[in-house]
Amino acid sequence: MQARVEEIATEHGRYSIRPYVAADLPAVLAAWQAAFGKPLAADLWRWKYHGAPLGNQILLCEHESGEVAALYGGVPFAADWRGRRLRITQLMDVFSHPGHRKQLGGRGGLFVRTATAFFTATAQPGGSALLYGLPGERHSRLGEHLLEYRRLPGGVACLEAETAKLARLRSRPFAGRLHRQTGPQLDGLDQLADACPADRLQARRDADFFRWRFLNHPVHRYWLLRYAPFTLRSSSAWRGCAVVLQQSSQAVLVDLVLPEDDPDARDLLRRTGAMLSEHGMTRLRTWLPARGTDVARLQALGFVRLAEPLGIIPTGRLFDPCMTWAVASSALHYTMADSDLF
């Protein structure tokens, strides 16, 4: 991330706001634990930020002692929007060290200074058109109050279905095949990403994204399910896909690319439900933008909407002058694959 170094003098020493480098990791993990009251594994941080296809966007505020006082971080993704290739950033780690929160006084102190520097760098050429995140209520209110964030219209919908009921959906015979991908060969995903609707603004679900997000995850082992035409056995044929994380007898639908054709979408979900049911997973849960078209399609196919259990408040901030907030926020599509929650 390109940003100038900012020096801040205080009564308790000097601080520097600057881009993160790999050598900062031990100090960052120590500050993260101080901020959240629990440790974070180094391999998770490295996977998320060091291994991401487009790198990372992280600014930190460092005390002259070497202690990290604040950090503002996100992962940039490629996105296609009405014929344009953009970058959008999913914010995942933003925090301040409790021992440094009263420096500077005023509204937000060092944390807001770090965030402001992040926004300035983002607004430069090569930055991101949109920042978005999935915080809880407290952090969402702070973002709105201090950092000009806005809530995404409609919020997030939590949907759930019984896998056995999905397995009983009626669909066309020989409509398609469902394959469980077990290796790194993801030929055809780039073509599937190219077929994303032009008016949908989302992180591009290409092979690089899937390889990083799912195959390279240091902890979770996902079920990557490829839906392909029945008559083609080629590993490069993708009509849609689902990514599932098993949690005992339940499962999370972490990502989903539905075929545009409704009968194919029904068949994908029928086959997914049958496969999961056969392996002892009785319920399938997912989170999606409440006003997005996928929510209506899933509800029509047997998913029911639940009270959202995690307290997620989707928020964003727009930097692209060629978009309006109303258009961008309505077009933004995300799944749990955009977050680090699952």
N, C-alpha and C positions, 0 to 999 in steps of 0.2 A: 504494500500500500504506500503510495507516494504522499508524504505529508512532511511539512517542515517541523523541525524540533522547536518546541516552545518551552522557554525557561520561566519558572515562577519562583520568586523569592518570598519566603514567609518567615515568621518569628521562630519557627521550628525547623528551619533548614530549607534547602532548595529542592524544587521538584522539576522534572523534565517530562513533557508529553512528547512521545515519539512512537514510531512504528515498532511493533513486536518483532523480535528475532528469536530463532530457535533456542539460543543460549539463555533466554529469559524464562524458560519453562519451569525450573525449580522455584523461582521467586513467584511466578504466576500461580502455581499450585498451592504454595503456602498462603498467598493472599486469598485465593478461592476458598480454601478451607476456613480462613478467618471470617470471610464474608458469609458463608452458607452454613458453617458449623459442621461440616462433614468433608471427608477427603474426596478428591477426584483422581482417578487413576491416570498416570502419565500416558499409557497407551491409548486411552480414549481421547485425550487431548490431541495426541499426535495424529491419530486417525482422522479426527474431525477437521483439524486445521492444517496439518502438514501434508496430508494426503489428498485433500480435496482437489478436484480437477482444475479449478481456476485459482487455487491457492487460498489465501485468507485475507481478510481485511480486519486488522486489529491495531488499535492504538492503546498504549498504556501510559499511565502517569507513575513515574518512578521517583521515590525519595532519594536523596543523596546517599542514604545508608544502603541502598539497593533494594529496599522493600517496595513492592508494588502497592500504590495507594488507590488506584482505580484502573479499570480496564473496560474498553468498549470493543466488542468483537462480533464478527459475523462471517458467513461463508457466501461468497458470490457465486451465482449460477448463471449460465447462459439461458436466455429466454428469447423466443420468437414472438413478435407482436406486429401483426398486419404488415408482414413483409420485411420488418426490421429485426436485426439481431441486437438484443440488449443484454445488459447485466442487471440482475436483481439480487438483493442481499437478504438472506435470512439471518436475523440477529439471534444469537444463541447464548452468548455469555457477556453480560454487562453487570458490573458490580463495583463496589468500593470497599476498601478495607476499613473496618470499624475504627481502627486506631487513627485514621486520617480524615474522618468525615467532618470534623469541625474546623479544618483549615479554611482560610479565606472568608468564612462566614457567608452570609447571604443565602441565595437560593441554590442549593446543590453543591457549592464549593468545587473541589477538584473534580468530582465526577462530572458535573455539568461542563466544566472547562474541557475535559477530555472528550465528552460527547460532542461539544461544539466543534472541536478540532476534527473529529471524525466526520461530521456533516460537511465541513468545508472541503475535506479531501474527497468525499463522495461526490460532491457537486462539480468537481473538476472533470475535464475530459478523461474518459476511461474509467470513470466512477460508475456508480449504479443508478439506474433510473428510479428505483423504488427500494426502500427498506421495509421489511415486514417482520413481524414476530408473533409469538404465541405466549405472551406472559400471563401471569395470574392477575387478579384484581388490583392488588397493591402496586405492582410494578406498572400495570397499565395506567393507573391514575397518576403515578409519578411521571410517566412518559408524556401523558397529556398535559400535565400541569407545568412541567419544566422543559420539555423537549419538543413541543409542537407535534406530538403524535396524535393520530386520529384513530378511532375505532373503525374497523372494517364493518360495513353495513350488514346487519343481520346476525353477526356473530358466527359461532361455530355450531354445527349440529353433530350430535353423537347418535349413531345409528347402530342397531343390532339386529341380527337374524339368527334363527335356529338353523344349523347346517342341514339337519334332516329335512326341514321344510324347503330349503333351497334345492336340495337334491331331488325334490318331487316337482320342481317347476317343469312345465311342459315346454318342450322346444322341438325344433325341426330335427328329424333323424339325420344323422351324418352331417350336422351343421359345422362341426369343427372338432378339433382335438385339443386336449389340455396336457401339456408336458411339464414335468418338474425339472427345471434346469439345475444341474449339479456341478457344472464346470464353468470355466471362465469365458467360454465362447458365447458371445452375445450378438452374433451377426444378425442383422435385421432390426435391431432396436433403433438404430439411427433413422431408418426409414419409417418406423413407427412414430418416432419423435417428429419427423417431418410432416406427418399427417395430422398433427395436433390442430384443432380448429384455429383459424387465424385470429379470431376475436378472444381467445383464451390466453391470458397472461399467466405463465407458470414456468417454474424451473424446467428446463428441457430434459425430458426423460430419455436420454440417449445411453449408449453403452458405457461411456465414461462415467456418467452419473450412477448408473446401476452398479457398475463394478466397484466404485468407491463406496457408495452408500450401503450396499447390501453384502456383496461378496467379500469386501475387505474389512468389515466390521470386526473389531477385536473380541467382542463378547457375544453378540447375538448370532444365531444361525437361522436365517430366514428361508422360507419356502418361496422360491421364485417360480411362478407358474406362467408358462407361455401358452397363449391361446392361438392356435394356427388353423388354417383351412384344413378340412378333413382330407381333401384329395392330395395335399402336398405334405410330404414327409421331410422336406428340407428344413434344417435347423435355422435357416435364415428367414423363414416365414413367420411373421408376427401379425396377428390381427388385434390383439389386446393382451393384457397381462394383469396378474394380481400378485402381490407380495404379502406373505402372511408370517406372523411371528406367533409361534405356539406358546401359550401360557397355561400349562396343565391341560384341563379339559376345555379351556376357552382359547380363543385366538384373536389376534388383532390384525385387521386388514390394513397394513401399514401403507400400502400404495395400490392404486388401481388405475388402469387405463382401459376404459370400456370401449368396445367397438361402437362405431357410430350407428350401425344397424341394430335395431332393438332385438330382433330374434337372436343375433349373435351375442349381444350382451346378456340376454336371458340364458343362453347356452353356456357362456363362460361362467356365470354364477351358479348354474345348476351343477356343472362339472366340478367347480371349486367346492361347493357344499358337499357333494358326494365324496370327494377325495378326503376332505377334512373329517367328515363323519366316520368314514372307514378307519381313520386313525385316532378316533376317540375324542375329537374336538366337537363339542356340542353347540357352541355359540360363537358367532363371528361379529366383532365390533369394529367400528371405524369412525373417524372424525373427518368432516368435510365442511367447506363454506356453506352456511345455511341457505343462502340464496342461489347457490350454484345449481346447474342443471343435473349434476350427478345425484344430488339428494333426492330430487323428484323421481329420477329413474330407479334408484334403489328402493325407495318406498313403494313404488309400483310393483316391484319384484319381491316384496316380502319383508324388507327391512322396516323396523319400527323406530321412531325417534324417542330417545331417552332424555331424562334430565342430565345435562352435561356434568360429569362427575369430577373433572379435574380443575374446574374454575378457569378455563382458558378464555382469554379476552384477546382476539386477534386485532392487532394494531399495525399501522404503517405510517410512513412519511414519504411523500413524493418529491423527486428532484428533477424529473424530466420535463422541460418546458413544453414539449410537444403533446403532453397528456394533461387532462384535467383529473382532479382527485375523484370525481364522480365516475368517470369512465374507468380509470385504473383500478379503483377499489372494487368496482362491480365485476371487472374482468378477471381479477386475481383468483387463481385456483391453487389450492394447496392440499396436501394430505399430511399424514404423520411422517412421511418420508422427508418432508421439508424441515422437520424438527429433529431433535435428538432425544425425544421422550421415549421412543420405542426402537 
